[in-house]
Amino acid sequence: DWSQVDYAVFGLGNKVAHPNHFNVIGKNIDKKLEEIGAKRVFALGLGDDGDCIEDDFDTWLEGLANNLGGNDSDGEKLDQDPVPEAENPAGTVPNNLLPPKHPALVMQSAPDTGIHGDLLHVPSLQFYQDDVEKLAVKENQPLHTVGSDQTLHEMCLSLPHGQTYQTGDHVAIYPKNPTCLVDAFLWLYDDVDPYATILENGDESYPHPTGISLYDTLLHCVDLGAVPSPSFTRYLQSQTQIDYKADISDPRRTVLDMILSSSLKPPLQDLLHGLPPMKARYYSIASSPLSHPSEVFITYRPVKYVTSRGHLREGICTGHLRTLTKDSSVVAAVRSNPSFRLPEDPSIPVIFVAGGCGIAPIRAFLEERLAEKASYGTSHMFLGFRSPTDEVYRSLMEKALDEGAIHHAHITYSSGCTGDQQCRLVSEAFRDYGKLVFDLVQQENAHVYLCGGARTFGAAIEKELMDILFENGNFSDEEEVTSYMQKLANEGRLCEDLAD
């Protein structure tokens, strides 16, 4: 009897990258629960990862908590007035900001150093996903010998015996934190033995594996480069009211940054509960099993930037990958991506649109088509690179053009053009061929593949595609175009491999 069920739904979406199906799952679930008689106790929340989804969730959760009885997300009542400085001596947290009290850690000295390259050695450890193994690194090198260290890199990983994959799949990689960040936290907690084993203590809410050292926990289980949640940020800053997006999310402030800039050092057990968990990163496989049946290639760009507060940041996973050498290993697993496949009928036209690292699945598709040597329908490839020196896989593209695996290649550069080269965005080149794109999609049932970053590249290409369809088709408004693009996606004719 669904009439006895209370519910509240918070949806996850990205309005910038996926405007055509923004929060569609959350909306459908909310609508379905209402239709079958369940009682909605709070309005549907629409999280937007294109802006600040943590802030969206925090605001929604506060409203839900107030609606249910005035409690915050941790179950503790929050005073709305700032805490006077006199009542908040240095190094303490006001009582009205304390999260649920976590039991102190139980630790035991270990005979070894407690430092391991991965956590696969721990029996029955529920940390990694299924089928995760150590994959040997066969190659790892920049694709250009000159230029910045942020040039595109290529890595080849050896698959274990019997492991298979399909063109268009992903590989999930579990990174490690850089030892300098781990050491920084251990310096803050220098009264704790970093190599001691953390034992079970009856705290079922403890979010990490037990039976491993504090050092391994900091190295593998928490993301020391990630931005903390709004609730843990309030705790660290001893404030009930924060502008999370402007002061924390946008400048990419980390837990270490906030601890070092304040007088508060939370108890170790609270720190480990509050640090963001380490998650696997997904990379598009840049190879075809027809050419590389026992290995996979990935194409990545080391992430490095300076925040608005002047702090240098490096991507946790790409920074880890960049340090790996031949014959080392990475903890990873192949993940199927069945919605991202070439058409079974090779005569169906295809349109590839990619930018930057989005070249990875295109490389795989070109390998596949070169190996199959079929008679292919019309194909166009639109590729965008930062500059001519950033372009990769030119020889593969030329071979594909020579052998008919691809018919037309349109390559653009956003900067660094010389001579007759004209700098422009790939979205502009895509727009120039708008009528051709429309005819291929509408009249010849072409499949369109969008590959690259979600927030900028993906959003720009989706907008251009919407404009092309609206200007050339018989659509009355943008809503009809959106519905048509959703229909293409449902039919497997609009395929996206977009991520940031």
C-alpha positions in Angstrom: 0.0 0.0 0.0 1.9 3.0 -1.3 -0.4 5.4 0.5 1.5 4.6 3.7 4.8 5.6 2.1 6.3 9.1 2.6 9.0 10.2 0.2 11.2 13.0 -0.9 13.4 13.0 -4.0 16.6 14.8 -4.8 17.6 14.4 -8.5 21.1 14.5 -9.9 21.8 16.3 -13.2 23.8 18.8 -15.2 21.9 21.6 -16.8 24.9 22.9 -18.8 26.1 19.6 -20.2 22.8 17.7 -20.5 20.0 20.3 -20.9 17.9 17.9 -22.9 17.5 15.4 -20.1 18.3 17.4 -17.0 17.3 15.5 -13.9 15.0 13.3 -16.0 15.4 10.3 -13.7 14.6 12.3 -10.5 11.6 13.9 -12.2 10.3 10.5 -13.4 10.7 8.8 -10.0 9.0 11.7 -8.2 6.1 11.7 -10.7 5.8 7.9 -10.5 5.7 7.8 -6.7 3.0 10.4 -6.7 1.0 8.4 -9.3 1.0 5.2 -7.3 -0.3 7.0 -4.2 2.9 7.7 -2.1 2.9 10.9 -0.1 5.4 13.6 -1.1 6.7 15.2 2.1 9.0 17.8 0.4 9.4 19.3 -3.0 11.5 17.6 -5.6 15.1 18.8 -5.5 17.0 19.4 -8.7 20.7 19.1 -8.3 22.8 20.8 -10.9 26.4 19.5 -11.2 27.0 22.2 -13.9 27.0 24.7 -11.1 27.4 23.5 -7.5 25.4 20.4 -6.7 26.7 20.2 -3.2 25.2 23.6 -2.5 21.9 22.5 -4.1 21.7 19.4 -1.9 22.7 21.3 1.2 19.9 23.9 0.6 17.4 21.1 -0.2 18.3 19.0 2.8 18.0 22.0 5.1 14.5 22.6 3.8 13.6 19.0 4.2 15.0 18.9 7.8 13.1 22.0 8.7 10.0 20.5 7.2 10.4 17.4 9.2 11.2 19.0 12.5 13.9 21.7 12.3 17.0 19.5 12.4 20.1 19.8 10.3 21.5 17.0 8.1 23.4 15.6 11.1 20.3 15.4 13.3 21.6 18.2 15.6 19.7 21.5 16.0 21.5 24.5 14.6 21.2 28.0 16.0 20.8 30.6 13.3 22.7 33.3 15.0 26.5 33.5 14.8 28.4 32.2 17.8 30.0 35.1 19.7 33.8 34.9 19.7 34.0 34.9 23.4 32.0 31.6 23.5 34.3 30.0 20.9 37.8 29.9 22.2 40.6 29.0 19.8 40.8 25.4 18.9 37.3 24.5 19.9 34.0 24.0 18.1 30.8 25.4 19.4 28.5 22.8 20.7 25.7 23.7 18.3 28.1 22.9 15.4 29.3 19.5 16.6 28.4 16.6 14.3 27.4 13.3 15.8 30.1 12.2 18.1 32.2 9.4 16.6 33.9 6.8 18.8 37.6 7.2 19.2 39.7 4.9 16.9 41.1 1.7 18.2 44.6 1.3 16.9 47.2 -1.4 17.3 50.9 -1.3 16.5 51.8 -3.4 13.5 55.0 -5.4 12.8 55.5 -3.9 9.3 55.4 -0.3 8.0 51.7 -0.5 7.2 52.3 1.1 3.7 51.1 -0.8 0.7 50.8 0.1 -3.0 47.1 -1.0 -3.0 44.5 -2.6 -0.7 44.2 -5.9 -2.7 46.2 -7.6 0.0 43.5 -7.3 2.7 41.2 -10.4 2.7 37.5 -9.8 2.0 38.0 -6.1 1.9 34.9 -4.3 0.7 36.6 -1.2 -0.8 37.1 -1.8 -4.5 34.4 -2.7 -6.9 34.0 -6.2 -8.3 36.6 -7.6 -10.8 39.2 -5.0 -9.8 42.8 -6.2 -10.3 46.3 -4.8 -10.7 46.9 -4.0 -14.4 50.5 -3.8 -15.5 51.7 -0.6 -17.2 53.2 -1.5 -20.6 53.7 2.1 -21.8 53.1 5.6 -20.3 54.4 8.6 -22.2 53.4 12.1 -23.4 52.2 12.1 -27.0 54.4 15.2 -27.6 58.1 15.4 -26.6 58.0 19.2 -26.5 55.5 21.5 -24.7 54.1 21.7 -21.3 53.6 18.8 -18.9 49.9 19.2 -19.5 50.2 17.7 -23.0 48.1 14.7 -23.8 49.5 11.4 -22.5 48.9 7.8 -23.6 49.0 4.8 -21.3 48.9 1.1 -22.3 47.7 -1.4 -19.7 48.0 -5.1 -20.0 44.7 -7.0 -19.3 44.6 -10.2 -17.1 44.2 -13.5 -18.9 40.6 -14.0 -20.1 39.6 -10.3 -19.7 37.8 -8.9 -22.7 36.3 -5.5 -23.6 34.4 -3.8 -26.4 35.1 -0.7 -28.3 33.5 2.2 -26.5 34.0 0.7 -23.0 35.6 2.5 -20.0 38.4 1.5 -17.6 37.9 2.5 -13.9 41.1 3.4 -12.2 41.6 3.8 -8.4 44.2 6.4 -7.7 46.4 7.1 -4.7 47.0 10.4 -3.0 50.5 11.9 -3.4 52.7 11.1 -0.4 53.3 14.8 0.2 49.6 15.3 1.1 49.6 12.2 3.3 52.7 13.4 5.1 51.1 16.8 5.6 48.2 15.2 7.5 50.5 13.0 9.5 52.5 16.1 10.5 49.3 17.6 11.9 48.6 14.4 13.8 52.1 13.6 14.9 50.9 12.2 18.2 49.4 9.2 16.3 51.4 6.2 15.0 50.8 6.4 11.2 51.7 2.7 10.8 49.4 1.4 13.5 46.4 -0.7 12.3 42.9 0.7 12.7 40.7 -2.0 14.3 37.0 -2.4 14.4 35.4 -0.6 17.4 31.7 -1.2 16.9 31.2 2.1 15.0 29.1 0.9 12.1 29.2 4.4 10.5 33.0 4.3 10.1 33.3 4.8 6.3 36.6 3.1 5.6 38.0 -0.4 5.8 39.4 -1.6 9.1 42.5 -3.8 9.4 44.7 -1.3 7.6 47.1 1.4 8.8 46.3 5.1 9.2 48.9 5.7 6.5 47.1 3.3 4.0 43.7 4.9 4.9 45.0 8.4 4.0 46.8 7.0 0.9 44.0 5.0 -0.6 40.6 5.6 1.0 40.1 9.4 1.2 40.4 12.0 -1.5 42.8 14.6 0.0 42.4 16.9 -3.1 38.6 17.0 -3.0 36.4 19.8 -1.7 34.7 18.7 1.6 30.9 18.6 2.0 29.0 21.7 3.2 28.3 20.1 6.6 31.9 19.2 7.2 32.9 22.7 6.0 30.7 24.3 8.6 32.2 22.1 11.3 35.8 23.0 10.2 35.1 26.7 10.0 33.0 26.9 13.1 30.2 28.7 11.2 26.6 27.9 10.7 26.2 30.2 7.7 28.7 29.8 4.8 28.7 30.8 1.1 29.7 27.3 0.0 29.9 27.9 -3.7 31.8 31.2 -3.6 34.1 30.5 -0.6 34.7 26.8 -0.8 33.6 25.0 -4.1 34.7 27.6 -6.7 38.2 28.2 -5.2 38.5 24.4 -4.6 39.4 24.6 -0.9 40.4 21.4 0.7 40.2 20.0 4.2 44.0 20.5 4.6 43.7 24.1 3.5 41.0 24.9 6.0 42.7 23.2 8.9 46.0 25.0 8.2 44.2 28.4 8.0 42.3 28.0 11.2 43.0 27.1 14.8 40.8 24.0 14.7 42.2 20.5 14.4 39.3 18.0 14.5 39.8 14.7 16.3 41.2 12.0 14.1 38.0 10.0 14.0 36.0 13.0 13.0 38.6 13.8 10.3 38.3 10.4 8.8 34.5 10.5 8.8 34.5 13.9 7.2 37.2 13.6 4.4 35.6 12.9 1.0 35.9 9.2 0.0 38.3 8.2 -2.8 36.3 7.2 -5.9 37.3 5.4 -9.0 37.9 7.6 -12.1 36.5 6.5 -15.4 38.5 6.8 -18.6 37.4 6.1 -22.1 39.3 3.2 -23.7 41.2 4.5 -26.7 41.7 1.1 -28.4 39.8 -1.6 -30.1 40.0 -5.3 -29.1 40.3 -6.1 -32.8 43.7 -4.5 -32.8 44.7 -4.9 -29.1 42.8 -7.9 -27.6 45.0 -8.2 -24.5 45.6 -4.6 -23.6 43.8 -1.3 -23.4 45.0 2.2 -24.1 43.8 5.4 -22.4 44.5 9.0 -23.3 44.7 11.5 -20.5 45.9 15.0 -19.7 47.6 15.8 -16.4 45.4 18.3 -14.5 47.2 21.3 -13.0 45.8 24.7 -12.2 46.1 27.7 -9.8 43.0 28.4 -7.7 41.5 31.9 -7.2 43.2 31.9 -3.9 46.6 31.4 -5.6 47.1 27.7 -4.6 48.5 25.2 -7.0 46.4 22.1 -7.5 47.0 18.9 -9.4 44.5 16.3 -10.3 44.7 13.3 -7.9 44.2 10.6 -10.5 46.1 12.2 -13.5 48.9 13.2 -11.1 49.1 9.6 -10.0 49.0 8.2 -13.6 51.8 10.6 -14.7 54.2 9.1 -12.1 53.7 5.5 -13.2 56.5 3.8 -15.1 56.8 0.8 -17.4 56.3 -2.5 -15.4 54.5 -0.7 -12.5 50.8 -1.3 -12.0 47.5 0.4 -11.4 44.4 -0.8 -9.6 41.7 -0.9 -12.3 38.9 -2.7 -14.0 37.1 -2.7 -17.4 33.6 -1.3 -17.2 31.0 -1.9 -20.0 29.5 1.1 -21.7 26.7 -0.6 -23.9 25.1 2.7 -24.9 28.2 3.9 -26.7 28.7 1.6 -29.7 29.2 2.0 -33.4 26.1 1.0 -35.5 25.9 -2.7 -36.3 25.2 -1.8 -40.0 28.5 -0.2 -41.3 26.6 1.5 -44.1 24.9 3.9 -41.6 26.5 7.3 -41.6 28.4 8.5 -38.5 29.4 11.9 -37.2 32.2 12.1 -34.7 32.6 15.3 -32.7 35.4 15.4 -30.1 37.6 17.9 -28.2 40.8 17.3 -26.2 40.8 14.0 -24.3 37.6 13.2 -26.2 39.9 12.0 -28.9 40.3 8.7 -26.9 37.0 6.9 -27.9 37.4 8.3 -31.5 40.8 6.6 -31.7 39.2 3.4 -30.6 36.5 3.7 -33.3 39.0 4.4 -36.0 41.0 1.3 -35.0 37.8 -0.7 -35.1 36.8 0.5 -38.5 40.4 0.0 -39.9 40.4 -3.6 -38.6 37.0 -4.5 -39.9 37.7 -3.1 -43.4 34.0 -2.8 -44.2 32.2 -0.7 -46.8 31.2 2.3 -44.7 28.5 4.9 -45.1 29.3 8.6 -45.2 31.4 9.7 -42.1 32.5 13.0 -40.8 34.9 13.7 -37.9 35.1 17.1 -36.2 38.1 17.4 -33.8 39.1 20.3 -31.7 42.6 20.8 -30.1 44.0 23.6 -28.0 46.7 24.3 -30.6 48.5 22.6 -33.5 51.2 21.3 -31.0 48.4 19.7 -29.0 47.1 17.6 -31.9 47.6 13.9 -31.5 47.0 10.7 -33.6 47.5 12.5 -37.0 49.0 9.4 -38.6 46.1 7.2 -37.5 43.6 9.8 -38.9 45.5 9.9 -42.2 45.5 6.1 -42.5 41.8 6.1 -41.7 41.2 8.6 -44.5 43.3 6.7 -47.0 41.6 3.4 -46.3 38.0 4.7 -46.1 37.5 4.2 -42.4 36.6 7.8 -42.2 35.7 10.1 -45.2 36.0 13.7 -44.0 38.1 15.1 -41.1 37.6 18.7 -39.9 40.3 19.7 -37.4 40.4 23.0 -35.5 42.7 24.7 -33.0 41.6 27.3 -30.5 45.0 29.0 -30.3 48.6 28.9 -31.5 47.7 29.0 -35.2 50.4 30.0 -37.8 50.5 30.7 -41.5 47.2 29.9 -43.3 45.7 28.2 -40.1 42.7 30.0 -38.7 42.0 29.6 -35.0 38.4 28.6 -34.2 36.4 26.3 -32.0 35.3 22.9 -33.1 31.7 24.0 -32.4 32.1 26.7 -35.1 33.3 24.2 -37.7 30.3 21.9 -36.7 28.0 24.9 -37.2 29.4 25.5 -40.7 28.3 22.0 -41.8 24.9 22.4 -40.2 22.8 21.6 -43.3 24.9 18.5 -44.0 24.6 17.4 -40.4 20.9 17.8 -40.5 20.4 15.9 -43.7 22.6 13.0 -42.5 20.6 12.8 -39.2 17.1 13.4 -40.6 17.3 11.7 -43.9 20.0 9.0 -43.5 19.6 8.0 -39.9 23.2 9.0 -39.0 24.6 8.3 -35.6 26.2 11.2 -33.8 28.9 10.8 -31.2 29.9 13.6 -28.8 33.2 13.0 -26.8 35.0 15.4 -24.5 34.4 17.7 -21.5 30.9 18.0 -20.3 30.6 21.6 -19.0 32.1 23.5 -21.9 32.7 21.3 -24.9 29.6 19.1 -24.5 27.3 22.0 -23.7 28.6 24.0 -26.7 28.1 21.1 -29.2 24.7 20.2 -27.8 23.6 23.8 -28.3 24.9 23.9 -31.8 23.1 20.6 -32.6 19.9 22.0 -31.2 20.3 25.1 -33.3 21.0 23.1 -36.4 17.9 21.0 -35.9 15.7 24.0 -35.1 16.9 26.0 -38.1 16.7 23.2 -40.7 13.7 21.2 -39.4 10.0 21.7 -38.9 10.1 22.3 -35.2 7.7 24.8 -33.6 9.9 25.5 -30.6 12.9 24.4 -28.6 10.9 22.0 -26.5 10.1 20.0 -29.7 13.8 20.0 -30.5 14.7 18.8 -27.0 12.2 16.0 -27.3 13.6 15.0 -30.7 17.1 14.9 -29.3 15.9 12.7 -26.5 14.3 10.4 -29.0 17.7 10.2 -30.9 19.4 9.3 -27.6 16.8 6.7 -26.8 17.3 5.1 -30.2 21.1 5.0 -29.7 21.7 7.6 -32.5 22.9 10.4 -30.2 25.7 8.9 -28.1 27.6 10.9 -25.5 30.9 10.2 -23.7 31.1 13.5 -21.8 32.8 14.0 -18.5 34.8 16.6 -16.5 
